[in-house]
């Protein structure tokens, strides 16, 4: 588990103020801490669990795109859409210091 809780030292930078900023931070953090994590999507097709990058969109803006495959506990269906409570870990490393500052 990549520890990001206040109990672990409040590692989410205080400058993150929107859900979008948090999403980009989490996707970047997971890619940095679990670069080899993979999932077999169909027989013979393996993908990295976390992939992201920036792209130039047709309408002239640069966008961040993330693809994250998070394993869920078997009882996730009873979660009433609170699936985050049933997410399993992708990585078990500490948050790198580069991700803890603004």
C-alpha positions as CSV (number, residue, x, y, z in Angstrom):
1,X,0.0,0.0,0.0
2,X,1.3,3.4,-0.8
3,X,0.6,5.2,2.5
4,X,-1.0,8.6,2.0
5,X,-2.9,9.0,5.2
6,X,-2.5,11.7,7.8
7,X,-1.3,8.9,10.2
8,X,1.6,8.3,7.7
9,X,2.7,11.9,7.9
10,X,0.2,13.7,5.7
11,X,2.0,13.0,2.5
12,X,-0.5,14.5,0.1
13,X,0.9,18.0,-0.6
14,X,-1.1,20.8,0.8
15,X,-1.1,22.6,-2.6
16,X,-3.4,19.9,-4.0
17,X,-6.8,21.6,-3.8
18,X,-9.0,19.9,-6.5
19,X,-10.1,16.4,-7.3
20,X,-8.5,16.8,-10.7
21,X,-5.1,17.7,-9.1
22,X,-5.5,14.7,-6.7
23,X,-6.3,12.4,-9.6
24,X,-3.1,13.4,-11.5
25,X,-1.0,13.2,-8.3
26,X,-2.3,9.7,-7.5
27,X,-1.9,8.4,-11.0
28,X,1.6,9.8,-11.2
29,X,2.5,8.4,-7.8
30,X,1.1,4.9,-8.6
31,X,3.0,4.8,-11.9
32,X,6.2,5.8,-10.1
33,X,5.9,3.3,-7.3
34,X,4.5,0.3,-9.3
35,X,6.1,0.5,-12.7
36,X,6.2,-3.3,-13.1
37,X,2.7,-4.1,-11.8
38,X,0.8,-5.9,-14.5
39,X,-2.5,-7.5,-15.2
40,X,-3.5,-10.1,-17.8
41,X,-6.6,-8.7,-19.4
42,X,-7.2,-11.5,-21.8
43,X,-5.1,-14.6,-22.6
44,X,-1.8,-13.4,-24.0
45,X,-2.5,-9.7,-23.4
46,X,-0.7,-8.2,-20.4
47,X,-0.9,-4.5,-19.6
48,X,0.8,-2.4,-17.0
49,X,-1.7,-1.7,-14.1
50,X,-0.9,2.1,-14.2
51,X,-0.2,4.0,-17.4
52,X,-0.4,7.8,-17.8
53,X,1.0,10.6,-19.8
54,X,0.3,14.0,-21.4
55,X,-1.1,14.4,-24.8
56,X,-1.9,17.3,-27.1
57,X,-5.6,17.2,-27.9
58,X,-7.1,18.3,-31.2
59,X,-8.8,21.4,-29.7
60,X,-5.4,22.8,-28.8
61,X,-5.0,21.8,-25.1
62,X,-2.6,19.5,-23.4
63,X,-4.3,16.8,-21.4
64,X,-3.3,14.2,-18.8
65,X,-4.6,10.8,-19.5
66,X,-4.5,7.9,-17.0
67,X,-5.3,4.3,-17.1
68,X,-5.3,2.6,-13.7
69,X,-6.4,-1.0,-13.0
70,X,-7.0,-1.4,-9.2
71,X,-7.8,-4.9,-7.9
72,X,-10.9,-5.0,-5.7
73,X,-11.7,-7.3,-2.8
74,X,-14.3,-9.9,-3.6
75,X,-17.0,-8.2,-1.5
76,X,-16.8,-4.9,-3.5
77,X,-20.4,-5.4,-4.9
78,X,-21.9,-4.7,-1.5
79,X,-20.0,-1.4,-1.3
80,X,-22.9,0.8,-2.5
81,X,-20.6,2.5,-4.9
82,X,-18.0,3.2,-2.2
83,X,-15.6,1.0,-4.1
84,X,-12.5,2.8,-2.7
85,X,-13.2,1.0,0.6
86,X,-12.7,-2.3,-1.2
87,X,-9.5,-1.5,-3.2
88,X,-6.5,-3.8,-2.9
89,X,-3.0,-2.5,-3.0
90,X,-0.9,-2.2,-6.2
91,X,2.3,-1.2,-4.5
92,X,3.8,-1.6,-1.0
93,X,6.5,1.0,-1.1
94,X,6.7,4.4,0.7
95,X,5.7,7.6,-1.1
96,X,8.9,9.0,-2.7
97,X,9.8,12.4,-1.3
98,X,9.3,14.1,-4.7
99,X,5.6,13.5,-4.2
100,X,5.3,15.0,-0.8
101,X,6.1,18.6,-1.5
102,X,4.2,21.4,-3.3
